[in-house]
Amino acid sequence: MDFCRQLHADPVHFWYAGGTSRMRGEEFHNDHEIMYLFRADGSFLSEGKSVPLHPDMLILIPKECFHNFNFYREEQYLRCRLWLPDVPEWDCLMRQCMDQIRILHAPTPEMTSLFQRLCNMLSDPCSEEEKKLFLRTAAVQLLFMMKNSLNRFSISESRDQNSLIARVLAYVNSCYQSPVSLTETASALYVSTSQLSHCFSRELGISFYQYVLQKRLICAKRLLQSGESAAQAAIQSGFSDYSAFYRAYKKYYGQAPTHPEI
């Protein structure tokens, strides 16, 4: 049964959800993500490699890092997640914990208990303000727990650099801010477009076009937040057509690139 319960307590956003993922098409985020899996069967995909999913698994995903999930039985998928933006007061903790994708296959009992309490809190009869206070406190507490357990996390390892997908990613990541296409990339790597397209979808669970588009949109939002105009953000993130950029940005973020809350 699909469900999604959430709570926002600035600057933290918390979700507790079951069933079909609501994040399809959003494989890059502007915030850091901490995900705990109660139930999952499938694999976690990153630019580094594919990792099998299992219950009681904790995944740390830094902002702007590509990630995707391939589920075998998505109806059984049960998870909770925290989204954390860059917060000056938490900078020291965030830099230590969220510097790269990290996976903890056996979280401590204290971590597991904290995630369970966060989920239970959503249906607790206490006031909304009390829930928000608990969420903020729990987020900081969790960061300290993770910092003290960093040696227990595994790091998402790099793929074989000679593999096709590694070469594709290296090429795209070096030039996505300029016009780049599937055809151009295939030609540069001396493979067919169909071979490249199939490899990309198989290894990352996303099309070449969507990967490049989302990477450009993440870049554009970062530029907008730094003070660039929408027109300059579009050009510098690789969009050759402003109208196409405007439509894509509004569809992805739910607001225009000139929105005052960017």
N, C-alpha and C positions, 0 to 999 in steps of 0.2 A: 504494500500500500504506500503510495507516494504522499509525503507530507514535508513541510518546511516551516520551522519556527525560528524566529530570529529576534535579536535585540541589538540596538545601536546605543552605545554609551561613549560619546566622543572621547577619545579618538578610536575606540575599539568597536568592531562589528562582529557579532557572533551568530552562527547558524547551527541549527541541529536539524538534520534532514534524513529522509529515508526514500529509497527507490530511485527513480530516474534522475540523473544529474541535470541540474539547471544551468550548468556552466558551459555547455557545449557552445563552441564558437568563441569562447573567452579563454584561450590557452595562455595568454599573457595578462598580468595584472599590474596595476600601478602601486599596489600595496603589498606588504609582506603577508604571507599566509602560513598559518600553522594548522595542520589537519590531523585529526585523530580518527582512526577507523575502528568502529565497533564490529562491523561485518563488511567484508569485501572479498571478491574472488575475481582476479584478473591481473592486470599489470599496470604499473606506473611508468609512463614514458617521459623521458627528458632528452635534452640534447646529449647528455652523457651516456645513458643506456636505459634498458628496460629492466624493471625490478618487479618480481612477483608480489602481488598484494596478499595480505592475510589479516585476520582480526587482530586487534590490539597492536596497531602499527601507528607510529607518529612520523609525520613528514613535514619538514620545514622547507618552505619555498620562498626564496627572496623575491622582492619585487622585480618585475621585468624579466623573469626567468621563464622560458617556455616549459610547459608541463601539460600532460594529457593522461587520460585513463582509458584503458581498454578492458571492459567488463565482460565476464562470461555470463553472469546472472545479475543483471543490473537491478532487478526488483528486490534483491536481497541486500543491496548496498545501503549501509547505515553508517553515518559519519557526523562529525561536528567540525567546525572550522572557525578560526579567528582570523580576521583581517586587521593588520596593524600598519598604519602609515608611518612615515619617519616622524618620530617625536623627539624633540631636543632633549627632554628630561630622561629619555630612555636610550639615548644614542649609544652609550657605552655597551649596554646589554645587547642592543640590536646589532651592533657591528660584530660582536663576538658570536652571536647565535645565528644571525641571518646573512652571513657572508657568502654562503653557497648552499645548494640543495643538500640537505642532510636527512638521513633516515634512521629512526630508532626502532628496531624490530621488537624490542621488549621494554616498553616504558616502565619507569618505576611505579610501585603501587601508589605513591603520592600523586604522580601525574595522572594516572588512570582515575583515581578518586576525584581529582579536581575537575576533570572533564565530565565525569558523571554528575558531579554537583552542579556544574554549569548547565547541563541539560535539564536536570531536575528543577533548577531555579526558574526556568521559563514558565513552568506551571505552578510555581509557588504562589500562595495568596498574599505575599508581601507586596509592598507598594512598588510602583515602577521606578521610583528614585532609589529605593533600596536595591532593586535588581541591578540598576546601572552602576551603583557603587560597588556591588559585589563583582560585577563583570570587570570593571577597571582594576580592582584589587587583585582579582584572579589572574588577569593578563600579566601584571607585573610579577606576581608570585610564580607564574609559569615560566617567564623569562629567566628568573633566578634559578629555578629547577633545571632548566635546559642548560644554562651556563655551567652549572655544577656537574652536569652529566655529559658534557661535550665529548669526552673520551669514549663514551659508549655509543655515539652515533657513527653510522657508516656514511661515507661521502659518495655521492653519485659519481662514479668513475667515468673517465673519458672513454669514448669508443676507440676502436682501432683507427688511427689517423689515416690509414691507407684505404679504409672502407669507403664506398661510394657516398653514403650518407654523411660521413664526417667531412669529406671533401666538398660536398654540396653545401653543408652548413658553413664551412669556413669561407667559401666563395660568397654566399649570400650575405653572411654577417659582415663581410668586408665592403660590400657595395650596395646594400639595400637602400641607402639614402640617396642613391642615384637610380635612374631607370634601369631595372633589371627584370628579365622575363624568364619563363621556363625554357623557351627556345634558346635564348642567349646563354643561359647557364649550362644547358645540355651541350651546346656547341663548345663552350669553354672547357668542359670536362671530357669532351670526346665520347659522349654517350647519346643515345636517342632520347627524344622527349618522353616517349612512352616508358622507357626503362627508368628514367629519372623520376617521373611522376609516380610510377608504381612503387619505387623504392621509398620515396618520401612518405607516401600514404601508409605503407606497410610498417616503416620504422617509427613514425611519429604520430600516426593516426589522424593526420590533417593533410590537406592538399598544399601543394607548393604555393599556390596563389594565396590561400588563407594565412599561411605562415608569414609570408612577406607583408601582406596587408596589415595583420595585427602588429607585427614588429614596427611597421611605419607609424601606426596609430599610437602605440606606446611612446615612440620617440616624439611624435607631434605633441602629445599631452605634456611631456616633460619640457619641451621647448616653450609651450604656452605658459606653463607654471613658472618658467624662468623669466617671463616677460616679453617673449617674442610675439609679434602679431600673428594672426591666424594665417595670413598669406605667406609670411616668412616660414612659419612652422610647417606649412604644407610643402613648400619648396625644399626646405632643409631635411625633411623626413622622407623625401623621394617621390612625392606626388607631382606629376607634371600637369595635372588638371585640377584647378581649385574646386570646381563643382563636384568632381568625383570625390575629392578629399572631404568636402563639407558633408556630402551624403553618407559617406562611410563613417565619418566621425560621429555624426548624429545617430546613426544606427547602432554603433558599437557602445557609445557612452550615454545615449538617451538625451543628449543635449547638444546644442550647437557649439562649435569651437570658440565662439565669442561669448559664451555664457559667463556671467560674472562670478559664478561659484567654482570655476575651474581651479 
